[in-house]
């Protein structure tokens, strides 16, 4: 009667059907969550779906001989790899809160309303994000700083926030994929065993093509028409008195990023700078927000106001609804749902990797690839699947890259062809998956759900398509020297 739970004493490989079960369950549960809860799914239902799928994977792994202790350790080890991302999320939440309190966010909107044209806003946001990300090599830093400002400008202009988010993300991932300062670009080169600058040269081919197509798209989606921001500009002037000095925290974060400070350090110091700026430039606003008890020293009340903004965000009470909506945001607490999502997703990814789900699913794909184009397409498909299953772009870079390395060598393809395909696929597509750490971060920071901005994040979904197209066309498919080609049998 209970034969279905008989298990071997040592771990055994999964059957193809067993490997498909946890992945299929995850897809079905997340789809059901979206059907029942819509965009609110990231507030809890998606996490429940991930935990349920994790337990299904645990049962399958246990039934195939893995101990519960080993599976639990795989889950916790996987979650530990996301600690850095979790602390960056906390830092971004604090930064948004103090920048709202200090007026830095409002100043970005104030000057943006005067300098940017709605007709070309999406193109401009994409170009500026691409330039900054190429300079500092971090999509997360770009989105968490100027990206938040662009979203405020878009909302003030009455533009579609999903398209604005897609434009910012498209530009940000251009630099993340193509800059020598990018950790993901360095990892892609290392995974394939190629020189970083050779990898960058080859990646620029598809990166520039994808960026150009993105700019054409965003130019076509411009929203021409009369735009009068006089009332918004006047309201900002009355309540925040914007000055160029309010950009000091933004400049500080960019400089720290250029000097290769870790993202958490750069962003958290930027949040502290925003709090100090608020206490110096607008102490009356900080005191009003603090609502401190009478009799305490003013410096302590100022500290309380900044502390509140770091923890729970700032709430604007100017009376002008559009600006209050813009300036009421942030706080480390605002990131907790996203962090919950990332933890749940990483636990699922750790278990399925330990059980061997990905290896079982990817191996047949490699075996069926009969041409160079088919091999690259198989790699791209495997990377996207890894991004979906493990919720981590770094695993999606390393694991498929390692598994396909010998297959590329057997076909006589140079390692840089592998690294280009990995870089073109793993990093950009991570932002398109709601429970991936990158997709969750982008949605939480920009205030637009992943499902909403994904159709407009042109650079992210066109990059892997271009790398497949280039492979089928036989363009820049560099070969190994003949003596280095491994025999095919």
C-alpha positions in Angstrom: 0.0 0.0 0.0 2.8 2.4 0.9 5.2 1.2 -1.8 5.2 4.6 -3.4 7.2 6.0 -0.5 9.9 3.3 -0.5 13.3 5.0 -0.9 16.8 3.9 -1.6 19.5 4.2 1.0 21.7 6.4 -1.2 20.7 9.3 -3.5 19.6 8.1 -7.0 19.2 10.1 -10.2 15.7 11.4 -11.0 13.6 10.2 -13.9 12.5 12.8 -16.4 9.0 12.7 -15.0 10.2 13.3 -11.4 12.3 16.2 -12.5 9.4 17.9 -14.3 7.0 17.6 -11.3 8.4 20.4 -9.0 8.9 22.8 -11.9 5.4 22.1 -13.3 3.9 22.5 -9.8 5.7 25.9 -9.4 4.4 27.2 -12.8 0.9 26.0 -12.1 0.8 27.5 -8.5 2.2 30.8 -9.6 -0.2 31.1 -12.5 -3.1 30.2 -10.1 -1.8 32.9 -7.7 -1.8 35.5 -10.4 -5.3 34.4 -11.5 -6.7 34.7 -8.0 -4.8 37.6 -6.6 -3.4 39.5 -9.6 -0.6 41.9 -8.9 -1.1 41.4 -5.2 0.4 37.9 -5.5 3.9 39.2 -4.6 2.5 40.2 -1.2 2.2 36.6 0.0 0.4 34.2 -2.4 3.5 33.8 -4.6 5.6 33.0 -1.5 3.1 30.3 -0.5 3.3 28.9 -4.0 7.1 28.7 -3.8 7.1 27.1 -0.3 4.6 24.5 -1.5 6.6 23.7 -4.6 9.7 23.4 -2.4 8.0 20.8 -0.2 7.0 18.9 -3.3 10.7 18.9 -4.4 11.8 17.9 -0.9 9.4 14.9 -1.0 10.7 13.8 -4.4 14.3 14.2 -3.3 13.7 12.3 0.0 12.0 9.5 -2.0 15.1 9.2 -4.2 17.4 8.8 -1.2 18.3 12.3 -0.1 18.1 12.9 3.7 15.8 15.6 5.0 18.9 17.1 6.7 20.8 17.3 3.5 17.8 18.9 1.7 17.3 21.4 4.5 21.0 22.3 4.3 20.7 22.8 0.5 17.8 25.2 1.1 19.6 27.2 3.8 22.8 27.3 1.8 21.0 28.7 -1.2 19.2 31.3 0.9 22.6 32.4 2.3 23.8 33.2 -1.2 21.0 35.9 -1.3 22.0 37.7 1.9 23.9 40.3 -0.1 20.9 41.0 -2.3 18.7 41.2 0.8 20.9 43.8 2.5 21.0 45.8 -0.8 17.2 45.8 -0.7 17.2 47.1 2.8 19.7 49.8 1.8 17.6 50.9 -1.2 14.5 51.1 1.0 16.3 53.3 3.5 17.7 55.4 0.6 14.3 56.1 -0.9 13.0 57.1 2.5 15.7 59.6 3.3 15.8 60.9 -0.2 12.1 61.5 -0.1 12.6 63.3 3.3 15.5 65.4 2.1 13.9 66.4 -1.2 16.4 64.6 -3.4 13.8 62.6 -5.1 11.5 65.7 -5.6 14.5 67.7 -6.9 15.1 65.1 -9.5 11.5 65.3 -10.6 11.5 69.1 -10.4 14.5 69.5 -12.8 13.4 66.6 -14.9 10.0 68.2 -15.5 11.8 71.3 -16.8 14.4 69.6 -18.9 12.8 66.4 -20.2 10.2 66.2 -23.0 7.4 63.7 -22.7 7.7 63.0 -26.4 11.2 61.6 -25.9 11.1 60.7 -22.2 11.4 56.9 -22.6 14.3 57.2 -25.0 16.1 59.7 -22.8 15.6 57.5 -19.7 17.0 54.5 -21.5 20.0 56.3 -22.8 20.9 57.9 -19.5 20.5 54.7 -17.6 22.7 52.9 -20.2 25.4 55.5 -19.9 25.5 55.4 -16.1 25.3 51.6 -15.9 28.1 51.3 -18.4 30.2 53.6 -16.2 29.6 51.8 -12.9 28.6 48.3 -14.0 25.6 47.9 -11.7 22.0 47.7 -12.8 20.8 47.6 -9.2 22.6 50.8 -8.3 21.2 52.6 -11.4 17.7 51.5 -10.8 17.8 52.3 -7.1 19.0 55.9 -7.7 18.3 57.6 -11.0 15.7 54.9 -11.8 13.5 56.0 -8.9 13.8 59.6 -10.0 12.8 58.7 -13.6 9.8 56.9 -12.3 8.8 60.0 -10.3 9.1 62.2 -13.4 7.1 59.7 -15.5 4.3 59.7 -13.0 4.3 63.5 -12.8 4.1 63.7 -16.6 1.2 61.2 -16.7 3.2 58.7 -18.7 2.8 54.9 -18.5 4.9 53.7 -15.5 5.3 50.2 -16.9 6.9 51.6 -20.1 9.1 54.0 -18.0 10.2 51.1 -15.9 11.0 49.0 -19.0 13.1 51.9 -20.4 15.1 52.3 -17.2 15.7 48.6 -16.8 16.6 48.2 -20.5 19.3 50.9 -20.1 20.5 49.6 -16.8 21.0 46.1 -18.1 23.0 47.3 -21.1 25.8 48.3 -18.7 25.4 45.4 -16.4 25.9 43.1 -19.4 28.7 45.0 -21.2 30.7 46.9 -18.6 34.1 45.5 -17.4 33.1 46.7 -13.9 30.0 44.4 -13.9 30.2 41.4 -11.6 27.9 39.4 -13.9 30.1 40.1 -16.9 33.1 39.0 -15.0 31.4 35.8 -13.9 30.2 35.0 -17.4 33.8 35.3 -18.7 35.1 33.2 -15.8 32.5 30.5 -16.2 33.6 30.0 -19.9 37.3 30.5 -19.1 37.9 33.5 -21.4 39.6 36.9 -21.0 37.1 39.5 -19.7 37.9 42.0 -22.5 37.5 39.5 -25.2 34.1 38.6 -23.7 33.1 42.3 -23.6 34.1 42.8 -27.2 32.0 39.9 -28.4 29.1 40.8 -26.1 29.0 44.4 -27.3 27.9 43.0 -30.7 24.6 41.9 -29.4 24.4 44.5 -26.6 24.5 47.4 -29.0 22.1 45.8 -31.4 19.6 45.2 -28.5 20.1 48.7 -27.2 19.4 50.2 -30.7 16.3 48.2 -31.1 15.2 49.2 -27.6 15.7 52.9 -28.4 13.6 52.5 -31.6 10.8 50.9 -29.6 10.9 53.6 -26.9 10.9 56.4 -29.5 7.8 54.9 -31.1 6.1 54.7 -27.7 6.7 58.4 -27.0 3.5 60.2 -26.0 3.3 63.5 -27.9 0.9 66.2 -26.8 0.6 69.3 -24.8 2.1 69.0 -21.3 1.9 71.7 -18.7 3.8 71.0 -15.5 3.4 74.5 -14.0 1.1 73.4 -11.1 3.4 70.6 -10.2 6.6 72.8 -10.4 4.9 75.5 -8.3 3.8 72.9 -5.6 7.3 71.5 -5.4 8.8 75.0 -5.1 6.4 75.9 -2.3 7.0 72.7 -0.2 10.6 71.6 -0.9 12.4 74.6 -2.4 14.6 72.4 -4.6 18.2 73.3 -5.0 21.1 71.6 -6.8 22.7 70.8 -3.4 19.9 68.2 -3.0 21.8 66.0 -5.6 24.7 65.5 -3.3 23.5 62.1 -2.1 23.1 60.9 -5.8 26.5 62.2 -6.7 28.0 60.4 -3.7 26.4 57.1 -4.6 27.7 57.3 -8.2 31.2 58.2 -7.1 31.3 55.4 -4.6 30.2 53.0 -7.3 32.9 54.3 -9.7 35.5 53.7 -7.0 34.2 50.1 -6.8 32.6 50.3 -3.4 30.2 47.3 -2.9 26.6 48.2 -3.8 25.3 47.9 -0.3 28.0 50.2 1.1 27.5 52.8 -1.7 23.7 52.8 -1.4 23.5 52.8 2.4 26.0 55.6 2.7 23.8 57.4 0.1 20.8 56.9 2.4 22.8 58.3 5.4 23.8 61.3 3.2 20.1 61.9 2.4 19.3 61.9 6.1 22.1 64.3 7.0 21.0 66.6 4.1 17.5 66.6 5.4 18.6 67.5 8.9 20.8 70.4 7.6 18.7 71.8 4.8 15.1 71.2 6.0 15.2 70.6 9.8 11.6 71.9 10.2 10.4 69.1 7.8 12.3 66.5 9.7 11.0 67.7 13.1 7.4 67.8 11.8 7.8 64.2 10.5 9.4 63.0 13.7 6.5 64.2 15.9 8.9 63.9 18.9 7.9 64.2 22.5 8.2 67.8 23.9 11.2 68.5 25.9 13.8 66.3 24.1 16.7 68.1 22.5 16.3 69.2 18.9 19.3 67.1 17.7 17.6 64.0 19.1 14.3 64.9 17.4 16.1 65.3 14.1 17.7 61.9 14.7 14.3 60.4 15.3 12.9 61.9 12.0 15.8 60.5 9.9 15.5 57.2 11.7 11.8 57.0 11.0 12.5 57.7 7.3 15.1 55.0 7.1 12.9 52.4 8.8 9.4 53.1 7.5 9.8 55.7 4.8 8.7 59.3 4.5 5.0 60.5 4.3 4.5 63.9 2.7 1.6 66.1 3.9 1.9 69.1 1.6 -1.8 68.9 0.6 -1.0 68.6 -3.1 -2.0 65.1 -3.9 0.3 64.3 -6.9 3.4 65.5 -5.0 2.4 63.7 -1.8 2.0 60.5 -3.7 5.5 61.0 -5.2 7.2 61.9 -1.9 5.5 59.4 0.3 7.6 56.2 -0.1 10.6 54.2 1.0 11.8 52.7 4.2 13.5 49.4 4.9 10.2 47.9 6.0 8.8 48.5 2.5 11.1 45.8 1.2 10.0 43.0 3.5 7.6 41.4 1.1 10.2 41.3 -1.6 12.8 39.8 0.8 10.2 37.2 1.8 9.8 36.4 -1.9 13.5 36.1 -2.5 14.1 33.8 0.5 11.2 31.5 -0.6 12.5 31.4 -4.2 16.1 30.7 -3.2 15.1 27.9 -0.9 13.2 26.2 -3.8 16.2 26.7 -6.1 18.6 25.1 -3.5 16.4 22.0 -3.1 15.9 21.4 -6.9 19.6 21.9 -7.6 20.5 19.4 -4.8 18.0 16.8 -6.0 19.3 17.1 -9.6 16.2 18.5 -11.3 18.2 20.9 -13.5 20.8 18.4 -14.6 18.1 15.9 -15.5 16.2 18.4 -17.6 19.2 20.0 -19.3 21.1 16.8 -20.3 18.6 15.7 -22.9 18.5 19.2 -24.4 22.3 19.1 -24.9 22.1 15.7 -26.6 19.4 16.8 -29.1 21.3 19.9 -30.3 22.6 19.0 -33.8 23.9 22.3 -35.1 25.7 25.4 -33.7 22.5 27.4 -33.7 20.6 24.7 -32.0 23.3 24.4 -29.3 23.2 28.1 -28.5 19.4 28.0 -28.5 19.5 25.0 -26.2 21.9 26.9 -23.9 19.7 30.0 -23.8 16.6 27.9 -23.1 18.4 26.1 -20.2 19.6 29.4 -18.8 16.1 30.9 -18.8 14.8 27.7 -17.1 17.6 28.0 -14.5 16.7 31.6 -13.8 13.1 30.5 -13.3 13.8 27.5 -11.1 16.7 28.8 -9.0 15.7 32.5 -8.8 19.3 33.5 -9.0 21.2 35.0 -12.0 24.6 33.8 -10.7 23.5 30.2 -10.7 22.0 30.7 -14.1 25.4 31.9 -15.3 27.6 29.2 -13.7 25.5 26.0 -13.8 24.4 26.0 -17.5 27.8 27.4 -18.5 29.6 24.5 -16.8 27.2 21.9 -18.2 27.5 23.2 -21.8 31.2 23.8 -21.8 32.2 20.4 -23.1 29.4 20.4 -25.8 30.7 23.7 -27.2 34.3 22.4 -27.2 33.2 19.2 -29.0 31.7 21.3 -31.8 34.9 23.3 -32.1 33.4 26.5 -30.8 35.7 29.0 -29.0 34.9 29.5 -25.3 34.0 33.2 -26.0 30.9 32.0 -28.0 29.8 30.2 -24.8 30.4 33.3 -22.6 28.6 35.6 -25.0 25.5 33.4 -25.1 25.6 33.1 -21.3 26.0 36.9 -20.8 23.3 37.7 -23.4 20.8 35.4 -21.6 21.4 35.0 -17.9 21.7 38.6 -16.8 19.0 40.3 -18.8 16.3 37.6 -18.4 16.7 37.5 -14.6 14.8 40.8 -14.5 11.8 39.3 -16.2 11.0 36.7 -13.6 8.9 38.0 -10.6 10.4 35.7 -8.0 14.0 35.9 -9.3 16.0 38.2 -7.0 16.6 40.6 -9.9 12.9 40.8 -11.0 11.8 41.1 -7.4 14.3 43.9 -6.8 13.3 45.9 -9.9 9.6 45.6 -9.1 10.0 46.7 -5.4 12.3 49.6 -6.2 10.4 51.0 -9.2 7.0 50.3 -7.8 5.8 48.4 -11.0 5.1 44.7 -11.0 7.4 42.5 -13.0 4.4 41.2 -15.0 3.6 44.9 -16.0 7.0 46.1 -17.0 8.3 42.8 -18.6 6.7 43.4 -22.1 8.5 46.8 -22.2 11.9 45.7 -20.9 12.9 45.3 -24.6 16.6 44.9 -24.0 16.1 42.1 -21.6 14.1 39.8 -23.8 15.6 40.7 -27.1 19.2 40.0 -26.0 18.8 36.2 -25.9 16.9 36.3 -29.2 19.7 38.1 -30.8 22.4 35.7 -29.6 20.3 32.8 -31.0 19.8 34.6 -34.3 23.6 35.4 -34.6 24.3 31.7 -33.9 21.9 30.5 -36.6 23.3 33.0 -39.0 26.8 31.8 -38.3 28.1 35.3 -37.6 31.0 35.6 -35.2 30.8 31.9 -34.3 34.6 31.8 -33.5 36.3 28.4 -33.7 38.9 26.7 -31.7 42.2 25.8 -33.3 41.8 22.4 -35.0 44.2 20.7 -32.5 42.1 21.9 -29.6 38.8 20.3 -30.9 37.8 17.3 -28.9 36.6 14.2 -30.7 32.9 13.8 -30.9 32.8 10.2 -29.9 
